[in-house]
Amino acid sequence: MSIIKKRVLLSVQALVDIAGSELNVLSIAKEFTKMGYEVEIATFRYEDPIKSIIYKHNFNVKNISVEKLDHSEYDLIWAHHFPTIYNILIEKNIRANKIIFSSLSPFEPLEVPPLFVNDLNLCLANSYETKDQLIRENVESDLIYVFPNYAPSEFLEQSYKQRENLKKICIISNHVADELLAAKQLLNSNSIEVDIFGLNHIQEVVTPSLLLNYDAVISIGKTIQFALVMGMPVYCYDIHGGPGWLNDENYSTAKFFNFSGRGFNRHLSPNDIVQELMEGFGSAVEFFSKIKESAKDEFDLTKNLQDLITKIDSMDSISCDDIYRKSKLNKRANKAFIREYEYKNYYRQRTLEIEVDNKKLEEVNETLNTEIVKLLGQIDEVKKRNEFDLEFINESLNKSIQEGIKTKNENLLLKLELDKLKEENDKLHSEILQKEKNCIYLSELTEEKNKLLLNMQNTKLWRIGELLRKNKNRLKKGLKDPKIIVRKLRRKGDDFSTKVKVLLPETRNDSDLPLVSVVIPIYDRTDVLKQSINSILNQTYQNIEILLVCDGSPQNTVDIVKSYESNPKVRTFFFLNNSGNAVRGRNKAIKEANGEYLAFQDSDDVAESDRIQVSLDYAKKYEADVIYGGWRALLDGSRDVGLDNQQEVFSPDCDYKMLKEICVPCQSTVMVKISALRFVGGLKPIMRYREDHELWLRLAYHGYKFKSVPKVLTNLRLHANNLELSFKDDDNHWRDLTLEEHTIIRPLKPKIAYLVAGCGISGGLAVILNHLNGLLNRGFDVMIITEDKCESIEWFPNQKVPIIQIDKVPDNLDVVVATYWTTAYTLENIPAVQKYYFVQSDESKFFESNSKESIAARETYLKDYKFITMAKWLKEWLKLEYGKESVYIPNGVDFSIMNSVVPLVEKKGRLRVLLEGPIDAPFKCMKEAFEVVKDLDCEVWCISTAGKPDPSWRCDRFFDSVPMDKMKHIYSSCDVLLKMSSVESFCLPALEMMACGGTVVLNRFKGLEEFVVDGHNGLVVDLGDIEGAKRAMNMLIENPELREELSANARETAEQWGWERSFDLLEEMYYPSLFEKKEPVI
């Protein structure tokens, strides 16, 4: 049995300097690794000098500014510095069972806890001083765990050998106090050697061997613990001052303040420091020898970490979803902080580079000046030595002087360049100072917001709300993970449904006046769209609602539409694919409208301000069902229509007889009673042209009254891009179809929702998405209702179906389809005209026999729903076991995404076998599949959506969470799909493998008999027969001709399994053809 390592993610703002938080993370990473954890470290900067040190330990470090983390879920996140935890949880949506935040300072802004600190498991403080500050910052006291600076095991294993005299001292600091630098000079003059380790000095990791080279240490912070456990004397002093030699009187206070030097308000002169060092050394040696053992017990990293892990393991897991929801407001603020942080680092690095360049230029300048002086000296020497050769010397002198002048000129140019660089450096320095001020202000602002929000969260009202939200989230988690349900059921009963919130109509008529709905179907308008919408919003009659329906619109158009969503009179709807005309958009409005009347308007037309008022007046006065009127032509010159720009056109009154001859009403002037439109079934998608004429004729055929308004109601744009021009050449066909169709009522296609438990990668959800996309392409109004928080499904190609949350269910659904046993319970709480249950397997088999889940799953098959299945054996099983009739909708293959392509890796004659299925699902029997291939002469590839292969299993290439459109590349790279599942409903991957040119070896599970014939297009073995599967695989390895024959037959089989026949059956089920003819009313 394999042991899966627990995953720990450590985070820190930067891994650059050999300094406090960096060394802290390094030590913790080492200790977790020793304990057998899988450790990953996240940071925003990863550079030398500490990078080369960490590299030696082979730790997995990610710069999360530019790199992805290895996993999306961890057992434990241990975070330092609040920007890192915001980035990990909020930006990257990483999840963990347990999360702790570690604060290493009571004053450093980066160490302030995050807004959601009280939702974490623990908040660590490195001292009681830090704990007091955290409490002042509204961190709950019970949540704070003092985890002091520590000493790793290598320090505990070493001992300091007592010395009588002080001869050698090391100062360890990244911010050496000026008085210590001066004291170093005085000590050196007294023959005491002093070395300094830290920034701008010797950069080296502090180890026991380094410290034991010295008689004493001067430092603050974690180095104190290193020395304490070895019994080595420490002089506690640095930029905050300090108590000096630790002793019985000052030790407790110094420890409270984390040996930082704070708490004493004691700053000494260099002479006083030297005097204390020399006079107190003997007493210090005795004190540290005495306290050594107790320090070992208190600061042992291994012991302290094990104690902490024990405490964390006993705590409940936290809700990352709650944290995400609370912290979305801080998402942009944290991004701004990180951006300023990156700017600051860039300018700091640039300044350092300029300083290095300046130093190099100064060195060159100094060298050149030295050479000039040396040359002139040589000239003088030659003059004195030999007057006789004066002429020769003069010649040499002139030459040398010229070279000197040339060199000096070059030096002058270099100096000018140096001055220029210095000016640039000053400018950069000024910018850096400003950026630092911005960062400080942003940090202070963030801290104030955190405090304000934490205070809000401490109110009674907030906590009551949180309790309600947590209970809701626990229920959602339970639906996704049956193990959670088991635990909850033992305490809380047997309710498996998810709480549903049904949205009431967005627009209510609270007036005595009739509500008028106006529909504007939209594709790709921009500026003219705004004019069109505003012309309706600015009507003199204001009891209106506007329905803006986007039909696969480009983003710039969608952005304009969304800008109107804050207006209470506007309702927006978005289809993600384009239907090719405005019929679907207008029918959507007929379905969704809350008004008594529906007015039509195109997205580029402009209504007169009194259009609605005048239309209502005429409807009331003449008791008319259909009102229309005059229009004004707006021409741009791109189309010859036989009219002048601004010419006004008026339509006469009409009846059924006239409408059979000519289309009288102009659609953008028409207003119709909603009841009439719904009775006759709205516009017909079959009418690609003359769709409005056919609707008017159908309304007249069924006795509805038309009335013309002798006034201009709309300004109509006529241009070369008007859609009707695409069909003008075939006008006779559309006229004949209009006359044929107008006597037939075809009801509006139903509004259909499929209810899913979640949106993760699965074969069952892929089938559902194929249903929905097929229905969408046939003009149905479809959607996905999900019980999780998913907003998109990226893994399925060309997914155009909108996804809504369970708390936003519309109240006007015609059909809702449950798709998993838990959703069958949730469906009871959703209003719909018809309720279906799509059964893709006997889901009671997913659980232990007679468990509450298994029983609850079986009970769903007795519910009063209409049943759908995708396998013949399921249809027979439902009838035999539960007396339920069902509609059989066969599965299919989308050949646009499942077809043979070039292999990812060239096949070189050796059989390549694919094992597919979630490894963590026992009934998929992936372990048994690996057992089959372990000794075979073949290459093994594996795909799993849940779990990874055990390291002991033979696997040449592994893939997880593969998007649907990428699967064909893996199928095409393999020769055989091996499935050893004990339970399958149909095994769609086998059919997909066939479509991509491969064959299959399958267990004899239910469902395969529909498309697999043993020995014809694949090989079938008895359930659980591992030896039989090995023999089948060896047949394919040893007989390439058999393999080719099976693969060719498999391809022919797959070609018979397209989705279109299934879409036909779905349409017949959801939308039975209803024909109704009546004699015309003339």
Secondary structure by P-SEA (a helix, b strand, c coil): cbbbbbbbbbbccccccccaaaaaaaaaaaaaaaaccbbbbbbccccccaaaaaaaaccccccccccccccccccbbbbccaaaaaaacccccccccbbbbbbccccccccccccccccccbbbbccaaaaaaaaaaccccccccccccccccccccccccccccccbbbbbcccccaaaaaaaaaaaaacbbbbbbccccccccccccccccccbbbbccaaaaaaaaaccccccccccccccccccccaaaaaaaccccccccccccaaaaaaaaaaaaaaaaaaaaaaaaaaaaaccaaaaaaaaaaaaaacccccaaaaaaacccaaaaaaaaaaaaaaaaaaaaaaaaaaaaaaaaaaaaaaaaaaaaaaaaaaaaaaaacccaaaaaaaaaaaaaaaaaaaaaaaaaaaaaaaaaaaaaaaaaaaaaaaaaaaaaaaaaaaaaaaaaaaaaacaaaaaaaaaaaaaaaaaaaaacaaaaaaaaaccccccccbbbbbccccccccccbbbbbbbbbccccaaaaaaaaaaaacccccbbbbbbbccccaaaaaaaaaacccccbbbbbcccccccaaaaaaaaaacccccbbbbbccccccccaaaaaaaaaaaaccccbbbbbbbbbbcccccccccccbbbbbccccaaaaacccccccccccccaaaaaaacccccccccaaaaaaaaaaaaabbbbbbbccccccccccccccccccccaaaaaaaaaaaccccccccccbbbbbbccccccaaaaaaaaaaaaaaaaccbbbbbbccccccccccccccbbbbccccccccccbbbbccaaaaaaaccccccbbbbbcccccccccccccaaaaaaaaaaaccbbbbbccaaaaaaaaaaccbbbbbbbbbbcccccccccccccccccbbbbbbccccccccaaaaaaaacccccbbbbbbbcccccccccccccccccccccaaaaaaaaccbbbbbccccccaaaaaaaaaaccccccccccccccccccccccccccccaaaaaaaaaaaaaacaaaaaaaaaaaaaaaaaccaaaaaaaaaaaaccbbbbbbcccc
